[in-house]
Amino acid sequence: MQKLYKIHMGKAECAVDLGDGSERGEYVNQDYILNKLGRPHRSISLMYCYYPLDEQFPQRISEAMKDKKVSFQWDYPYDDYFTYKGGTGGNLDDEPFNYMRDIRKHGQDVTLTLTVDPRITDEMLAQIGEDLKTFGRVFLRINHEATGNWFSFNKRATYQEVADFYCKASKIIKQHAPNVQTILCIGGIENPKKKEIEKEKEFSQAVRETDIWSVDKYMALHWGFPYDIAETGGNSHSRSSVKDTYELTKASFERFKFINNGISKPMVMSEFNADGDVTGAYEQAEMVEMFCNMLKTESNKFLDGFTFYQFRDRGRLGLEIQDPNNADVGIEQPVMKTYKNIIHDEYFMPSINTGEEISLPVTLRWGSSEDAEGIAIPVYFEKNPHFCELFFDDDSNLMIEINSRWFYKSPQTKFIDLMPAFFENPLESSANMTIKIFAPPSTGENDISKEDGFFNYYYTLEKLPKIRILTAPVETSRDRKDL
């Protein structure tokens, strides 16, 4: 009889999240990303705007005003993100909810960045909470980069009003969706000679009331894209050193902690990268690697996680560049290989701990990508396999890991080929391994009628898949010269 063990997936030393879609690129489905990178992320970041009082809404503003001549990305009446189709009178079968379901089915949490008109009503805020309450742990980043001057919400309200709106929105939304954790993203320490964060007086209360602190840091950025080209001596781009970026991020955490009476909260970088428009493709990869190496050697851990911005980009801020001939095609950049190595480093991978031996049926709990209960199936390999396959006869929705490679099984799928786990990392001798299985929500949503449904999803696994392993071809040649 096949032995089974209970396992628990927990936090990484430093989590990695990934941006997927923004003003600079379209959403890429999670099947493609998983197969490209080989493992899920803690969270996938989506970027949307909500300006329901504007006459053009819910059209994307660059499409509604396509004849308007602009010289900067944010010169429209409201922010040029995809528009949030929820809210009062909204449609939960539209964006971003269809993407949120895709993300959660694949064993990841959602980070929703939402730029919001500070003039919307309390009832509108309450409806956002109603929209989000079935999606388990959601990281909600409201009006990010709030100490800047480029987004529409900063043009419609004072910094104090923006800060007060953040506190109000957080409270109202979480009253309806206790599963939501709010992220305050502000400038932090921008100058090493200054002790205070940007707009500290206005945002101190928000620092104390938020769940998570955040800064966006680009070691290089061409903010003039796509309206000009970064050239030497130009004024629409910048570049900093890796060390300076790291130290400013760390100093921001320390100042947030000071404002919060010496009490720590989780700190993340909600957008992080070096823009290849400025550095070129090779130094972009080098800078990202250097920064992550500094995190690994940090004696006083301060960063809970970072979001790489982003998977596919029309410019040079992506692991892939969008093919100008076909938006559905990505052109891999050198930073892809670097990033893949980083996220497969133990420091950036979730912990998985093995518990007691168990038997079927077993109920698996999915709390979040940092709190999930699964099973491990021991498997012995005489040598590197030629075939390693799983066959299912149920409608389970599963995330499966073997040999550091993750696979997704949808409810409709009956067969999973695990051989890609051995193409890049073949066995050199016999090995005892485990197939690890977790069960995230099959629809991407939790059943909140359950007692703890805001926070947990449960699935009872009645039977195991049939495992087929062959360590030689089905038919072997008598004389290998005739291959």
C-alpha positions in Angstrom: 0.0 0.0 0.0 1.3 3.4 -0.9 2.6 5.4 2.0 1.4 9.0 2.5 2.6 11.8 4.7 1.1 15.1 5.7 3.0 18.2 4.7 2.6 21.9 5.3 3.7 24.8 3.0 4.8 27.9 4.8 6.7 31.2 4.3 9.9 31.7 2.5 12.7 33.7 4.0 11.9 36.3 1.4 8.8 35.7 -0.8 8.7 36.4 -4.5 5.7 37.9 -6.3 5.3 38.7 -10.0 3.6 41.5 -11.8 1.3 40.4 -14.6 -0.2 43.1 -16.7 -0.2 46.9 -16.3 -0.3 50.1 -18.4 2.7 48.6 -20.2 1.5 45.0 -21.0 -1.4 42.6 -21.1 -2.2 39.8 -18.7 -0.4 36.5 -19.4 -2.2 33.3 -18.3 -0.8 31.3 -15.4 -0.3 28.1 -17.3 2.2 29.8 -19.5 4.0 31.5 -16.7 4.2 28.3 -14.6 5.6 26.3 -17.5 8.1 29.0 -18.2 9.3 29.5 -14.7 8.7 26.1 -13.1 7.1 27.2 -9.9 4.2 29.3 -8.6 4.7 32.6 -6.9 3.4 33.7 -3.5 1.3 36.3 -5.3 0.5 37.7 -8.7 0.1 41.4 -9.0 -2.7 43.0 -11.1 -3.0 46.7 -11.7 -6.4 48.4 -12.2 -8.1 51.8 -11.7 -11.5 52.8 -10.4 -12.9 56.2 -11.3 -16.6 55.5 -11.5 -17.6 59.2 -11.3 -15.9 60.0 -14.6 -18.0 60.1 -17.7 -15.5 57.9 -19.7 -15.4 55.1 -17.1 -15.4 52.1 -17.4 -13.5 52.5 -20.7 -9.8 52.4 -20.5 -8.9 56.1 -20.7 -6.3 55.8 -23.5 -9.0 54.0 -25.6 -11.7 56.4 -24.7 -9.5 59.4 -25.6 -7.4 57.8 -28.3 -7.3 61.0 -30.3 -5.9 63.1 -27.4 -2.2 63.9 -27.8 -0.2 63.1 -24.7 3.5 63.2 -24.0 3.4 61.3 -20.7 1.7 58.1 -19.7 -0.4 59.8 -17.0 -1.6 62.9 -18.9 -5.1 61.5 -19.2 -8.0 62.5 -16.9 -7.6 59.2 -15.0 -4.9 56.6 -14.8 -4.3 54.5 -17.9 -4.7 51.1 -16.2 -7.2 48.5 -17.2 -10.5 49.4 -15.5 -12.0 47.7 -12.5 -15.3 46.2 -13.6 -16.6 45.5 -10.1 -18.0 48.0 -7.7 -21.6 49.3 -7.6 -23.5 47.7 -10.4 -20.4 45.8 -11.5 -19.8 42.5 -13.2 -17.8 39.8 -11.3 -17.4 37.8 -14.5 -15.2 40.5 -16.0 -11.7 41.9 -15.2 -10.0 41.5 -12.8 -12.0 38.7 -11.3 -11.5 36.2 -14.2 -7.8 36.7 -13.8 -8.0 36.5 -10.0 -9.6 33.1 -10.3 -6.9 31.9 -12.7 -4.2 33.0 -10.2 -5.8 31.3 -7.2 -6.5 28.0 -9.1 -2.8 27.9 -9.7 -1.9 28.1 -6.0 -1.1 31.8 -5.7 -2.6 34.7 -3.9 -3.7 38.0 -5.6 -2.1 41.4 -5.1 -4.6 43.9 -6.5 -3.2 47.4 -7.1 -6.2 49.8 -7.4 -5.9 53.5 -8.0 -9.2 55.0 -6.8 -10.9 58.3 -7.0 -10.8 59.7 -3.5 -14.3 61.2 -4.0 -16.1 57.8 -4.2 -18.7 57.1 -1.6 -18.5 54.8 1.4 -21.1 52.5 -0.3 -18.8 52.2 -3.3 -15.9 51.2 -1.0 -18.1 48.7 0.7 -18.9 47.1 -2.6 -15.2 46.6 -3.4 -15.0 44.6 -0.1 -18.0 42.6 -1.2 -16.3 41.9 -4.5 -13.1 40.6 -2.9 -14.5 38.5 0.0 -14.5 35.1 -1.7 -10.9 35.3 -2.9 -9.0 34.2 0.2 -6.0 36.2 1.2 -5.9 39.3 -1.0 -3.2 41.9 -0.8 -4.9 45.2 -1.7 -2.6 48.1 -2.7 -4.7 51.2 -2.6 -3.5 54.4 -4.4 0.2 53.3 -4.7 3.1 55.7 -4.9 0.9 58.0 -3.0 3.6 60.6 -2.3 4.2 61.2 -6.0 2.4 63.6 -8.3 1.6 61.6 -11.4 -1.5 59.6 -10.6 -4.9 61.2 -10.9 -5.9 60.7 -7.3 -3.0 63.0 -6.3 -4.3 65.6 -8.8 -7.8 65.5 -7.3 -6.8 65.7 -3.6 -4.2 66.9 -1.2 -1.6 64.5 0.2 -3.4 64.6 3.6 -6.7 63.8 1.9 -5.1 60.9 0.0 -3.7 59.6 3.3 -7.0 60.0 5.1 -8.8 58.2 2.2 -6.4 55.3 2.4 -7.3 54.8 6.1 -11.0 55.1 5.5 -10.9 52.8 2.5 -8.9 50.2 4.3 -11.4 50.1 7.2 -14.5 49.9 5.1 -13.3 47.3 2.7 -12.0 45.0 5.5 -15.3 45.3 7.3 -16.8 43.5 4.4 -13.8 41.4 3.4 -11.7 40.4 6.5 -9.5 38.3 4.2 -8.0 41.5 2.7 -4.7 42.8 3.8 -3.9 46.4 2.8 -0.5 47.6 1.5 0.5 51.2 1.9 2.9 52.1 -0.9 4.6 55.5 -0.4 7.9 57.1 -1.2 9.8 56.0 1.9 13.3 57.4 2.4 14.3 58.9 -1.0 17.4 60.8 0.2 20.0 59.2 2.5 20.6 62.6 4.1 17.0 62.8 5.2 15.7 61.0 8.3 12.0 61.3 7.5 10.0 59.5 4.8 8.4 61.5 2.0 5.3 63.4 3.3 5.8 61.9 6.8 3.4 64.2 8.6 0.5 63.4 6.2 1.0 59.6 6.1 2.1 58.8 9.6 -1.4 57.6 10.6 -1.6 55.4 7.5 1.8 53.9 8.3 0.3 52.9 11.7 -3.0 51.6 10.4 -2.0 49.6 7.3 -1.2 45.9 7.4 1.9 46.0 5.2 4.5 48.7 4.3 5.8 49.0 0.8 8.0 51.0 -1.5 8.5 50.8 -5.2 12.2 50.9 -6.2 13.6 50.7 -9.7 17.4 50.6 -9.8 17.0 52.1 -13.3 13.8 53.4 -14.9 12.8 55.0 -18.2 9.6 56.8 -17.2 9.3 58.5 -20.6 8.4 55.2 -22.3 6.7 54.9 -24.7 6.8 58.6 -25.7 10.6 58.9 -26.2 13.8 56.9 -26.3 16.2 56.9 -23.4 19.5 58.5 -24.6 22.7 59.6 -22.8 22.1 63.0 -21.3 18.3 62.7 -21.5 15.9 63.7 -18.7 13.3 61.0 -18.9 15.2 58.2 -17.2 17.4 57.6 -14.2 19.9 55.0 -12.8 21.0 54.3 -9.3 23.5 51.9 -7.8 22.3 48.5 -6.5 23.7 49.3 -3.0 22.0 52.7 -2.8 18.6 51.2 -3.8 19.1 48.5 -1.2 20.1 50.9 1.6 17.2 53.3 0.9 14.7 50.4 1.0 16.2 49.2 4.3 16.1 52.8 5.7 12.5 53.1 4.7 11.6 50.0 6.8 13.4 51.4 9.8 11.6 54.7 9.5 8.2 53.0 9.1 9.0 51.1 12.3 10.0 54.3 14.1 6.7 55.9 13.1 4.9 52.8 14.4 6.4 53.2 17.9 9.1 50.7 17.2 6.8 47.8 16.2 7.6 46.0 13.0 5.1 45.1 10.3 5.7 43.2 7.0 7.6 45.2 4.5 7.6 44.5 0.7 8.8 46.0 -2.5 5.6 46.1 -4.6 7.6 47.0 -7.8 11.2 46.1 -8.3 13.4 45.9 -11.4 16.1 47.6 -13.4 14.9 49.0 -16.7 16.7 47.5 -19.7 16.0 50.7 -21.6 18.6 52.3 -19.4 21.0 49.5 -18.5 20.7 47.2 -21.5 19.7 43.6 -21.1 22.9 42.2 -19.6 23.4 44.7 -16.8 19.7 44.5 -16.0 20.1 40.8 -15.1 23.3 41.6 -13.2 21.7 44.3 -11.1 18.7 42.1 -10.2 21.0 39.3 -9.2 23.2 41.6 -7.1 20.2 43.0 -5.2 18.9 39.5 -4.4 22.4 38.4 -3.2 22.4 41.3 -0.8 19.0 40.2 0.6 20.4 36.7 1.2 23.4 37.9 3.1 21.5 40.5 5.2 21.9 39.8 8.9 18.9 41.7 10.0 16.0 40.5 7.8 13.7 43.4 7.0 12.0 42.5 3.7 9.1 40.1 3.6 9.0 39.9 -0.1 9.3 41.7 -3.5 7.4 41.9 -6.7 9.3 41.6 -9.9 7.7 44.1 -12.4 6.8 42.4 -14.7 6.4 39.1 -16.6 5.8 40.5 -20.1 6.3 44.2 -21.0 6.1 46.3 -24.2 9.3 48.0 -23.1 12.3 46.5 -21.3 10.8 45.9 -17.8 9.8 42.3 -18.4 11.2 38.9 -18.2 9.8 38.9 -21.8 9.4 41.7 -24.2 6.0 41.7 -26.0 6.5 40.8 -29.7 5.5 43.9 -31.6 4.0 41.7 -34.3 1.9 39.6 -32.0 0.9 40.6 -28.5 0.3 37.0 -27.5 4.0 36.2 -28.0 6.8 37.0 -25.6 10.5 37.4 -26.4 12.6 36.0 -23.5 15.3 38.4 -22.1 18.5 37.5 -20.3 16.9 38.5 -16.9 14.5 35.5 -17.4 17.3 33.0 -16.7 18.6 35.1 -13.8 15.2 35.4 -12.3 14.5 31.7 -12.6 17.6 30.9 -10.7 16.7 33.4 -8.0 13.2 32.0 -7.4 14.5 28.4 -7.3 17.0 29.4 -4.6 16.0 28.0 -1.2 16.0 31.5 0.4 13.2 32.6 -1.9 11.2 29.3 -1.9 8.3 28.5 0.4 9.1 26.1 3.3 7.6 22.6 3.1 7.7 20.6 6.3 6.8 16.9 6.5 4.5 15.6 9.3 3.0 12.2 10.3 2.0 9.3 8.1 -1.6 9.5 7.1 -4.1 7.5 5.0 -6.9 8.2 2.5 -9.3 9.9 2.4 -7.6 13.0 3.5 -9.0 16.6 3.7 -6.5 19.1 2.4 -6.7 22.8 3.6 -5.7 25.7 1.4 -5.3 28.9 3.5 -2.9 30.8 1.3 0.4 30.3 -0.7 2.1 30.6 2.7 -0.2 28.3 4.7 -1.4 25.2 3.0 -1.7 21.5 4.0 -1.0 18.8 1.4 0.3 15.3 1.1 3.7 13.8 0.0 3.9 10.5 -1.8 7.4 8.8 -1.6 8.6 7.5 -4.9 11.8 5.6 -5.7 13.7 6.0 -8.9 16.4 3.5 -10.0 17.8 6.1 -12.3 16.7 9.1 -14.4 13.3 8.2 -15.9 12.2 8.2 -19.5 8.6 8.4 -18.5 7.1 9.8 -15.3 3.3 10.3 -15.5 0.2 10.7 -13.4 -3.3 9.5 -14.4 -6.4 10.8 -12.6 -10.1 9.8 -12.7 -11.4 12.6 -10.5 -12.2 16.3 -10.9 -9.5 17.6 -8.5 -7.8 20.9 -8.8 -4.2 20.4 -7.8 -0.7 21.9 -7.6 1.9 19.1 -7.9 5.7 19.3 -7.2 8.5 16.8 -7.9 12.2 17.5 -8.2 11.7 21.2 -7.6 9.3 21.5 -10.6 5.7 22.4 -10.2 2.7 21.3 -12.3 -0.9 22.3 -12.4 -3.8 19.9 -12.8 -7.2 21.5 -13.6 -10.5 19.7 -12.7 -10.9 18.6 -16.4 -7.4 17.2 -16.7 -6.8 13.4 -16.4 -3.1 13.2 -17.3 0.0 15.0 -16.2 3.4 14.4 -17.7 6.0 15.0 -15.0 9.1 14.5 -17.3 9.9 18.3 -17.5 11.0 18.0 -13.9 13.9 15.9 -15.1 14.8 17.6 -18.4 16.7 20.5 -16.7 17.6 18.6 -13.5 18.2 14.9 -14.4 19.0 12.3 -11.8 22.6 11.2 -11.8 21.9 8.0 -9.8 19.1 6.3 -7.9 17.0 8.5 -5.7 14.2 8.6 -3.2 11.9 11.5 -4.0 8.4 12.7 -3.2 5.4 13.8 -5.2 3.9 16.7 -3.3 0.2 17.6 -3.8 -1.8 20.6 -2.7 -5.4 21.5 -3.5 -6.1 25.2 -4.1 -9.7 26.3 -4.8 -11.0 24.6 -7.9 -13.0 27.7 -9.0 -10.5 30.2 -7.7 -12.9 31.2 -4.9 -13.6 30.2 -1.3 -17.0 29.0 0.0 -17.7 31.8 2.6 -20.7 30.0 3.9 -18.3 27.8 5.8 -17.3 28.8 9.3 -13.8 29.9 8.2 -14.5 30.3 4.5 -13.0 33.8 4.3 -9.6 32.3 5.1 -9.6 28.6 4.1 -10.7 26.2 1.3 -11.0 22.5 1.8 -10.9 19.6 -0.6 -11.2 15.9 0.3 -8.9 13.6 -1.7 -10.5 10.2 -2.0 -7.9 8.4 -4.2 -4.4 8.9 -5.5 -3.4 9.2 -9.1 -1.9 6.2 -10.9 1.8 6.7 -11.2 3.7 5.3 -14.3 7.5 5.4 -14.2 9.7 3.8 -16.8 13.5 4.1 -16.7 14.0 3.1 -20.4 12.2 3.7 -23.7 9.1 1.6 -24.4 11.0 -0.1 -27.2 14.8 -0.2 -27.2 17.1 -0.6 -30.2 19.2 -3.7 -30.5 21.8 -1.7 -32.1 21.9 2.0 -31.0 23.7 2.9 -34.2 20.3 2.8 -36.0 18.6 5.4 -33.8 
